[in-house]
Amino acid sequence: MKRIACVLALLMMASLVPSPSAKAASLWDDTTNWIADRRPSRIGDIVTVVVDEKTKTKDKGTTEATKTNNNNVDDGFGIFDFIRAFGFKSSSKMTGDGSTERTHSAKGQITCLVTDILPNGNLIIEGTRDIATHEETLQLRVIGVVRPQDVDSYNKIRSDLVANAEIDIRGRGTISRLQKPGILTQILQAVF
């Protein structure tokens, strides 16, 4: 019986001692606006750029040049009459064809931060994403200017709507090193 009385006394004293305050949390967030469409408008806001770039270029050139030289010296006169009909003739012909064709395609998404706001309200964005697979690292980097009204309700914008876009994809690793020509090859290509 004494034990029960001691336990009850301790419980009553514990209820009198102030405990660390517990805050009641509400499920309602007063800062959320359920009607407005929240577009990026401040430095630090996030914009996702959907990269879907395709380029195809084709260059073709044809060159044809012909050059002919004829030089003749008539019979000598005076003390040089021993020189007889010395002549020189040369001709050169050059023909060349060349063409290059390149096709590039890049797809992906990258989330960028608003780094600055221009006086007209347009936003400067910048973002980097590194993707590592099998000892190869691909780095996708996007910098550009976007209009807030071009950003959709999911905070996404297509890459073709980014002004002054710099979309850079670089690879580092084993495959990139193997695809780069050696130093001797680079020197020979520069000279010849």
Backbone as a ProteinNet text record, in pm:
[ID]
protein_1_A
[PRIMARY]
MKRIACVLALLMMASLVPSPSAKAASLWDDTTNWIADRRPSRIGDIVTVVVDEKTKTKDKGTTEATKTNNNNVDDGFGIFDFIRAFGFKSSSKMTGDGSTERTHSAKGQITCLVTDILPNGNLIIEGTRDIATHEETLQLRVIGVVRPQDVDSYNKIRSDLVANAEIDIRGRGTISRLQKPGILTQILQAVF
[TERTIARY]
81.4	0	87.3	198.3	288.5	348.2	372.2	430	331.4	208.6	108.3	93.7	99	87.5	207.2	325.7	447.4	440.4	393.6	383.5	282.2	168.9	68.1	120.1	196.2	252.6	352.8	433.6	530.7	459.1	356.3	281.1	216.3	164.1	103.3	208.2	327.3	434.1	483.8	489.8	535.1	438.2	311	214.6	222.4	273.5	288.2	414.3	517.3	642.9	619.3	661	638.7	723.9	662.1	733.3	768.6	861.6	891.6	763.8	749.4	623	605.2	492.3	454.2	364.2	398.7	320.4	219.3	105.5	2.4	26.7	31.5	55.3	-75.6	-97.1	-219.1	-190.7	-285.3	-273.6	-294.9	-350.6	-377.8	-257.3	-211.2	-98.9	-156.3	-142.8	-201.1	-129	-3.9	70.9	39.3	-30	-62.6	-181.3	-165.2	-273.5	-321.8	-442.8	-494.7	-550.2	-562.7	-621.1	-513.2	-411.2	-309	-219.1	-166.9	-71.4	68.4	138.9	269.8	377.2	423.6	530.7	658.6	774	898.8	910.7	948.6	957.9	1068	1134.1	1238.3	1367	1476.9	1605.3	1596.1	1640.7	1634.6	1517	1419.6	1309.3	1362.3	1286	1329.3	1246.9	1316.8	1253.9	1314.9	1230.9	1280	1278	1394.3	1406.8	1398.8	1304.8	1290.4	1370.4	1486	1577.3	1535	1503.1	1472.1	1526.3	1654.7	1723.9	1765.6	1739.4	1782.1	1841.4	1958.3	2019.1	2066.6	2055.7	2105.4	2165.1	2291.5	2359.1	2422.5	2427	2486.9	2558.1	2685.1	2765.4	2820.4	2819.2	2873.1	2943.9	3060.3	3135.4	3204.8	3211.9	3281.3	3373.2	3496.6	3595.2	3657.1	3668.7	3736.5	3815.5	3944	4030.5	4128.1	4151.9	4246.2	4337.3	4465.9	4562.3	4660.3	4682.1	4774.2	4869.1	4998.1	5100.7	5176.8	5195.3	5279.1	5379.7	5505.1	5612.4	5701.4	5727.6	5814.3	5917.6	6034	6139.3	6173.6	6172	6203	6352.9	6387.1	6528.7	6608.9	6727.4	6814.3	6857.5	6908.9	6958.2	7091.2	7166	7295.8	7389.8	7457.4	7553.9	7485.5	7351.9	7277.4	7201.8	7249.1	7176.9	7191.4	7275.5	7288.1	7172.7	7095.7	6980.2	6866	6815	6708.7	6577.9	6473.2	6335.2	6323.3	6369.8	6354.8	6211.2	6141.6	6001.9	5971.9	5872.4	5831.3	5679.8	5629.2	5485	5447.7	5346.5	5299.9	5147.9	5089.9	4945.6	4915.1	4815.5	4771.9	4619.8	4570.4	4425.9	4393.8	4296.3	4259.5	4108.7	4069.8	3928.1	3911.9	3812.2	3788.6	3641.9	3602.8	3466.7	3477.2	3387.1	3384	3243.5	3211.8	3080.7	3088.4	3012.7	3000.6	2853.7	2818.2	2680.8	2685.7	2617.2	2615.5	2472.9	2444.8	2314.8	2337.8	2275	2288	2148.6	2138.9	2012.9	2043.9	1970.5	1987.6	1850	1825.5	1698.5	1727.2	1645.7	1659.6	1589.6	1596	1540.2	1646	1651.3	1744.2	1673.5	1685.1	1623	1724	1683.8	1771.3	1721.6	1813.3	1779.8	1775.7	1687.5	1686.2	1801.8	1898.7	2016.1	2008.3	1922.2	1911.3	1779.6	1735.2	1612.5	1648.2	1612.6	1639.7	1537	1567	1472.8	1333.9	1323.9	1193.6	1118.7	1175.7	1109.6	1151.3	1226.7	1276.1	1377.7	1387.9	1470.1	1592.2	1705.9	1826.4	1834	1844	1847.6	1979.3	2017.1	2138.9	2123.5	2167.1	2159.8	2260.4	2304.3	2400.5	2355	2371.2	2339.7	2451.5	2504.9	2605.5	2541.2	2564.1	2511.8	2630.9	2651.7	2765.4	2717.1	2776.2	2747.2	2874.2	2905	3015	3144	3191	3316.4	3314.7	3199.1	3183.6	3088.1	3124.9	3039.9	2997.5	2867.5	2812.6	2762.9	2801.8	2757.8	2670.7	2548.5	2453.5	2443	2464.4	2462.6	2374.3	2286.7	2195.4	2203.4	2221	2217.9	2130.6	2047.6	1966.6	1873.3	1789	1692.3	1552.5	1462.1	1324.7	1226	1111.2	1001.3	916.5	877.8	797.2	667.2	605.7	479.6	497.4	621.5	645.6	658.3	675.3	687.7	547.8	526.6	392.1	361.6	245.4	201.1	279.4	356.4	441.4	584.3	605.2	736.9	832.3	781	862.8	858.1	967.8	976	1054.6	1011.4	1082.5	1211.7	1313.7	1443.4	1439.5	1345.6	1338.2	1277.8	1224.3	1171.8	1272.7	1391.4	1496.4	1578.4	1583	1660.4	1807.1	1894.2	2039.1	2081.7	2021.4	2045.6	2185.8	2251.2	2377.7	2352.7	2342.9	2319.6	2447.1	2512.2	2644.1	2638.9	2681.9	2689.6	2834	2895.6	3035.3	3048.8	3142	3168.6	3309.6	3323.7	3455.2	3463	3573.7	3589.7	3660	3648.8	3721	3682.7	3555.1	3509.6	3554.3	3543	3584.1	3733.3	3812	3956.7	3991	3921.2	3950.3	3909.4	3806.4	3760.5	3845.3	3922.3	4006.2	4136.4	4175.6	4299.8	4420.7	4526.1	4648.3	4717.5	4817.2	4886.8	4960.2	5021	5092.4	4995.1	4879.5	4777.2	4727.7	4707.6	4662.3	4765	4894.4	4999.6	5002.1	4994	4997.2	4875.2	4758.5	4638.9	4651	4716.8	4735.1	4831.7	4935.8	5036.6	4985.9	4923.7	4881	4733.6
-117.6	0	125.9	119.4	234.5	261.6	153.5	171.3	242.5	204.4	266.7	413.6	445.6	584.2	664.1	604	674.8	699.6	602.7	618.3	726.4	728.1	830.4	968.5	977.7	1105.9	1154.7	1065	1103.2	1148.2	1080.5	1119.2	1256.4	1284.6	1414.6	1524.3	1496.8	1597.1	1619.7	1512.2	1523.8	1607.4	1597.4	1677.4	1824.1	1857.4	1995.8	2060.3	1978.3	2031.2	2067.1	2189.5	2228.1	2141.4	2086.3	2003	2089.4	2040.6	2117.2	2139.2	2260.3	2296.5	2219.7	2167.9	2099.8	2194.1	2213.6	2303.9	2224.8	2279.9	2217.8	2260.3	2164.9	2194.3	2181.9	2277.3	2277.5	2219	2154.7	2104	2215.3	2324.7	2438.3	2529.7	2564.1	2655.3	2787.2	2891.6	3021.1	3088.7	3048.3	3112.7	3052.7	2941.9	2877.8	2946.9	2979.4	3037.9	2932.7	2882.9	2774.5	2823.8	2952.9	3006.8	3055	3122.2	3183.6	3078.3	3110.2	3025.7	3075	3002.1	3046.4	3029.3	3138.9	3138.6	3185.5	3144.9	3193.3	3344.1	3413	3558.9	3615.7	3531.1	3579	3501.7	3561.6	3492.2	3372.2	3258.6	3135.6	3047.2	3099.5	3015	2909.2	2803.1	2689	2680.9	2653.1	2633.5	2507.5	2417.5	2296.6	2317.9	2298.7	2314.5	2175.3	2160.1	2034.4	2049.1	1982.3	1994.2	1894.1	1946.3	1863.6	1937.8	1921.9	1995	1899.3	1939.5	1862.8	1961.1	1930.1	2013.1	1923.6	1973.8	1901.9	2004.8	1990.5	2083.7	2005.5	2068.6	2005.8	2113.2	2092.7	2184.4	2106.8	2171.2	2107.7	2213.2	2178.6	2273	2203.3	2269.5	2217.9	2327.2	2289.1	2385.1	2331.2	2418.8	2380.9	2501.6	2481.1	2590.8	2538.2	2617.5	2581.1	2700.2	2670.9	2777.6	2728	2808.9	2772.2	2889.1	2857.6	2958.4	2914.9	3003.4	2978.9	3092.5	3059.3	3157.7	3114.4	3203.3	3173.2	3283.1	3244.5	3339.2	3317.3	3424.3	3410.7	3385.8	3364	3343.6	3463.4	3433.4	3538.4	3633.7	3745.2	3840.9	3895.3	3948.4	4002.7	3893.4	3917.6	3819	3700.1	3709.3	3598.7	3515.6	3518.3	3442.7	3292.3	3244.7	3100.3	3044.5	3133.6	3086.6	3068.5	2947.6	2918.4	2887.9	2950.9	2924.9	2858.2	2924.6	2875.3	2901.6	2801.1	2819.1	2750.6	2797.3	2740.8	2729.7	2614.5	2594.1	2522.2	2571	2502.7	2512.2	2412.6	2416.7	2342.4	2387	2318.9	2318.7	2211.8	2197.5	2140.5	2199.9	2154.4	2137.4	2025.3	1998.3	1943.6	1990.9	1941.6	1942.7	1842.6	1832.4	1808.7	1865.3	1841.8	1858.5	1777.6	1792.4	1739.9	1802.6	1757.3	1757.1	1661.2	1653	1610.2	1684	1653.6	1656.7	1563.9	1558.3	1542.2	1626.9	1621.9	1614.9	1543.4	1534.4	1529.4	1607.4	1608.5	1614.5	1522.8	1519.9	1501.9	1564.6	1551	1664.9	1660.5	1766.9	1810.3	1938.4	1991.1	2101.5	2094.8	2195.1	2305.6	2428.8	2545.4	2639.1	2721.4	2826.1	2960.9	3046.8	3184.9	3255.9	3306.3	3371.3	3522.5	3577.2	3723	3757.5	3880	3928.8	4054.2	4055.5	4169.8	4279.5	4404.1	4514.5	4493.3	4420.2	4396.6	4278.7	4215.2	4104.7	3967.4	3959.9	3830.3	3774.9	3642.4	3575.1	3510	3526.9	3456.6	3328.2	3215.3	3086.4	3015.1	2928.8	2849.7	2720.6	2610.8	2481.8	2384.8	2292.5	2190.2	2056.2	1953.2	1817.3	1724.4	1645.4	1544.5	1407.1	1327.7	1191.5	1098.7	1010.4	918.5	777.4	716.2	577.2	510.2	394.4	310.7	389.7	456.3	532.3	645.4	689.2	801.8	901.4	1029.6	1133.4	1228.8	1243.4	1340.3	1459.8	1577.8	1698.9	1778.6	1806.8	1887.2	2022.1	2129.1	2263.8	2352.4	2428.1	2517.7	2656.2	2757.1	2897.9	2970.3	3062.8	3137.8	3235	3296.9	3396.2	3345.9	3349.6	3304.3	3412.8	3412.9	3499.5	3422.3	3481.4	3409.2	3354.9	3425.8	3379.3	3256.6	3224.5	3104.9	2979	2995.7	2882	2830	2697.9	2643.1	2624.7	2574.7	2563.5	2458.9	2373.8	2276	2327	2456.4	2520.7	2461	2425	2370.2	2463.3	2463.2	2541.7	2461.6	2467.9	2398.9	2474.2	2401.4	2463.6	2558.6	2539.3	2630.8	2765.5	2779.6	2907.5	2982.8	2926.7	2991.2	3079.9	3209.2	3302.7	3297.1	3324	3321.2	3191.7	3082.8	2954.3	2903.5	2859.6	2787.8	2649.9	2551.3	2414.1	2337.7	2290.7	2231	2089.8	1992.7	1854.7	1810.3	1773.2	1730.5	1595.2	1518.4	1387.9	1381.1	1313.9	1290.9	1143.5	1081.4	942.6	864.1	733	641.9	660.7	665	676.2	808.8	916.6	1048.1	1051.9	989.1	986.6	905.2	793.7	709.8	776.6	859.5	924	1044	1096.5	1212.7	1164.4	1222.9	1179.6	1214.2	1135.6	1156.9	1286.2	1324.8	1451.9	1453.2	1341.3	1335.4	1351.7	1287.4	1301.1	1444.8	1509.6	1649.1	1740.2	1716	1799.4	1778.4	1652.6	1625.9	1685.6	1680.7	1740.1	1892.5	1953.7	2099.4	2141.2	2060	2095.3	2067.2	1951.9	1912.4	1930.4
0	0	0	75.5	78.4	-58.9	-130.9	-265	-356.6	-349.6	-436.4	-399.6	-272.2	-227.9	-275	-271.9	-319.3	-469	-542.9	-688.5	-722.3	-654.1	-677.3	-642.2	-532.3	-492.5	-596.6	-649.4	-753.2	-881.2	-918	-1036.7	-1020.1	-900.3	-876.3	-879.4	-826.4	-827.4	-970.8	-1048.5	-1187.8	-1269.4	-1236.7	-1312.2	-1274.6	-1153.4	-1111.6	-1168.9	-1197.9	-1252.4	-1399.4	-1439.5	-1578.8	-1672.7	-1770.9	-1868.6	-1989.2	-2072.7	-2194.6	-2273.3	-2322.9	-2387.7	-2517.6	-2533.7	-2657.5	-2734.8	-2860.3	-2943.4	-3023	-3031.2	-3113.9	-3257.7	-3347.4	-3488.3	-3563.9	-3649.5	-3728.3	-3865.9	-3922.6	-4058.4	-4159.7	-4117	-4204.9	-4209.1	-4328.4	-4346	-4396	-4312.9	-4349.4	-4464.7	-4493.5	-4601.7	-4737.8	-4741.8	-4869.1	-4933.6	-5058.9	-5135.4	-5233.5	-5211.9	-5293.1	-5426.4	-5444.8	-5566.6	-5663.2	-5611.1	-5696.4	-5758.7	-5876.5	-5946.8	-5911.2	-5830.1	-5778.4	-5885.2	-5941	-6041.4	-5974.4	-6026	-5967.3	-5986	-5878.6	-5887.2	-5799.6	-5722	-5629.2	-5650.9	-5609.1	-5612.3	-5518.9	-5566.6	-5489	-5524.5	-5601	-5645.3	-5742.6	-5756.7	-5836.9	-5965	-6076.6	-6206.8	-6268.4	-6316.9	-6383	-6533.5	-6596.4	-6740.8	-6804	-6896.4	-6969.9	-7098.6	-7102.3	-7216.2	-7323.5	-7440.7	-7557.1	-7678.7	-7700.9	-7806.7	-7917.6	-8039.8	-8156.6	-8256.5	-8304.8	-8408.2	-8521.4	-8641.3	-8757.4	-8850.7	-8878.8	-8968.3	-9082	-9197.2	-9313.4	-9393.3	-9415.3	-9495.6	-9613.8	-9730.2	-9848.8	-9930.8	-9979.4	-10059.9	-10174.8	-10289.6	-10407.2	-10458.4	-10484.1	-10533	-10661.2	-10759.3	-10882.7	-10930.2	-10950.7	-10995.2	-11099.4	-11201.6	-11307.5	-11332	-11346.5	-11372.1	-11478.1	-11579.2	-11686.7	-11710.9	-11722.8	-11751.3	-11876	-11969.1	-12087	-12096.7	-12099.1	-12113.8	-12229.3	-12319.8	-12434.4	-12450.1	-12493.4	-12526.3	-12673.4	-12752.7	-12895.6	-12914.6	-13037.3	-13070.3	-13022.4	-12977.6	-12928.5	-13039.6	-13000.5	-13099.3	-13048.2	-13138.2	-13104	-13055.8	-12947.2	-12897.8	-12830	-12806.1	-12744.3	-12847.7	-12973.2	-13074.6	-13058.6	-12966.6	-12944.8	-12860.5	-12799.6	-12722.2	-12819.9	-12827.7	-12922.3	-12848.6	-12880.8	-12840.2	-12702.9	-12603	-12465.1	-12420.7	-12373.6	-12334.6	-12200.9	-12136.7	-12007.8	-12009.4	-11969.9	-11970.3	-11840.2	-11775.4	-11653.9	-11647.4	-11586	-11564.6	-11435.1	-11369.8	-11248.1	-11245.2	-11192.4	-11184.4	-11046.4	-10981.6	-10849.1	-10843.3	-10789.4	-10770.4	-10629.5	-10559.9	-10424.5	-10388.8	-10317.6	-10265.3	-10115.7	-10041.5	-9897.6	-9844.1	-9746.7	-9683.7	-9541.5	-9455.9	-9317.6	-9281.7	-9200.8	-9153.5	-9008.5	-8923.8	-8781.2	-8729.8	-8642	-8577.4	-8428.2	-8349.4	-8204.4	-8142.8	-8032.2	-7960.7	-7811.3	-7734.1	-7588.3	-7524.4	-7430.8	-7359	-7211.2	-7129.8	-6985.4	-6914.6	-6782.5	-6700	-6600.7	-6575.4	-6476.5	-6399.3	-6269.2	-6184	-6158.1	-6185.8	-6176.2	-6067	-6019.4	-5923.1	-5993.1	-5947.7	-5995.9	-5926.6	-6005.9	-5947.9	-5951.4	-6038.7	-6047	-6115.9	-6094.8	-6157.4	-6236.5	-6363	-6449	-6421.5	-6458.1	-6432.4	-6493.1	-6604	-6666.1	-6603.9	-6502.7	-6434.4	-6482	-6590.8	-6637.2	-6538.1	-6534.1	-6434	-6497.8	-6435.1	-6477.7	-6396.1	-6466.9	-6398.5	-6427.5	-6335.6	-6353.4	-6275.8	-6337.4	-6270.5	-6327.6	-6244.4	-6284.1	-6229.4	-6308.2	-6262.7	-6308.8	-6216.2	-6246.4	-6238.8	-6341.2	-6345.9	-6362	-6265.3	-6268.1	-6296.4	-6400.1	-6432.4	-6481.3	-6428.4	-6476.3	-6499.8	-6397.9	-6401.8	-6504.7	-6542.4	-6634.7	-6570.8	-6571.5	-6514.5	-6626	-6642	-6736.1	-6656.5	-6699.8	-6632.6	-6728.2	-6684.9	-6762.1	-6693.3	-6769.3	-6713.2	-6800.4	-6735.5	-6806.7	-6744.2	-6828.5	-6786.9	-6889.1	-6843.7	-6937.9	-6869.4	-6950.3	-6902.9	-6938.5	-6839.7	-6864.3	-6823.1	-6889.9	-6849.9	-6750.4	-6637.8	-6539.9	-6598.1	-6693.7	-6750.2	-6840	-6883.4	-6963.9	-6878.2	-6747.7	-6657.4	-6627.9	-6642.4	-6622	-6473	-6442.4	-6303.1	-6224.5	-6293.4	-6225.5	-6210.5	-6235.9	-6232.4	-6334.4	-6451.3	-6558.4	-6678.7	-6754.5	-6876.9	-6979.6	-7105.5	-7212.8	-7244.2	-7283.4	-7310.5	-7429.1	-7521.4	-7635.4	-7597.6	-7475.8	-7428.4	-7341.4	-7323	-7243.3	-7336.9	-7306.6	-7389.1	-7348.2	-7445.4	-7422.5	-7353.3	-7395.2	-7329.2	-7358.4	-7254.3	-7264.9	-7206.1	-7293.3	-7250	-7280.3	-7176.8	-7188.5	-7131.7	-7211.4	-7165	-7181.5	-7071.9	-7074.2	-7007.4	-7058.8	-7000.1	-6945.2	-6831.7	-6771.9	-6734.1	-6768.8	-6731.2	-6839.1	-6830.8	-6918.6	-7064.5	-7094.6	-7233.9	-7294.4	-7218.4	-7269.3	-7298.4	-7212.6	-7236.3	-7360.4	-7383	-7498.7	-7628.8	-7626.1	-7748.2	-7786.6	-7694.7	-7724	-7788.1	-7903	-7966	-7879.6	-7895.4	-7819.3	-7858.1	-7779.9	-7801.6	-7935	-7975	-8102.1	-8218.7	-8210.4	-8315.3	-8323.1	-8208.3	-8208	-8272.9	-8246.9	-8306.6	-8458	-8502.1	-8646.5	-8716.1	-8650.8	-8711.1	-8717.8	-8621.1	-8623	-8732.2	-8756	-8855	-8995.3	-9014.6	-9148.3	-9158.6
[MASK]
++++++++++++++++++++++++++++++++++++++++++++++++++++++++++++++++++++++++++++++++++++++++++++++++++++++++++++++++++++++++++++++++++++++++++++++++++++++++++++++++++++++++++++++++++++++++++++++++

